[in-house]
Amino acid sequence: MEHEEGKARGPVAVAVITPSGIYPNPDDYRRAYEAETVKVVLDAAADKLNIKDTSDWDAYVDNAPIDPSKSFLGNGLSGIVEIEWHKREGGGGA
Amino acid sequence: MHEALARANFARDVELLSPTFLKNRGWTVNCVEFPTLDVTFNSDNPLRVRLRCDEWNELPPGVQLLKSDGSEWESGLHGPVFHQDKHPLTGRTFICMVGAREYHTHTSHVTDQWVNYKDKDGMNLPGLLDRFNRAWRKEMGL
């Protein structure tokens, strides 16, 4: 990795796209930083979109799961980032 | 349930299927006309789901599994979520997952009632589609 975790300061343009709406809005991105934890942005999205319980929600970027407890850089994310975020699918069994 | 209420609930949810949302998910909406919501999850192995949303959201949608051309799946489903064997009530292949009417009416799951889920975050129509899509990708290795 070119930058050390926590030291990178490059900007990220991020959108969080959920079944309850899009954060910050359908036509724009929020500015974040590569060293910022993804969860900070997801929490802001939940607050704005009035989503109360995300304890069993999963996040993906370009169809790959990401770890919200890590930074954007820690997840290998930079530039324009569109996060798919929704409730975990659960399993079958019948 | 009064049809006007189901229709209003349906309209509220499908409004969230915006162009930005659909582009992010890689889905195509084939039909959105109450009570039908017909969506294709595009991929190398696409799945088309036709949701029958009468009684939404007192009841979860009935879900028909289709190929992208609208034909039925005759083979290629292997469970545990996407069942090749036939549902005892519909006689069709089905999704065995909370949020699909066929799950809650299956003899194995009749005690797992939709009423315990319907008001949770992420259990609206786009949220159910997200869960079906993610299960499909997982089961098919996409």
Interface residues (C-beta under 8 A of the other chain):
Chain A: A15 I17 T18 P19 S20 G21 I22 P26 D27 I51 K52 D53 T54 W57 D58 N63 E82 E84 H86 K87 R88 E89 G90 G91 G92 G93 A94
Chain B: L16 S18 T20 F21 N24 R25 G79 P80 V81 F82 H83 I95 C96 M97 V98 Y103 H106 T107 S108 H109 K120 D121 G122 M123 N124 L125 P126 G127 L129 D130 R131 F132 R134 A135 R137 K138 L142
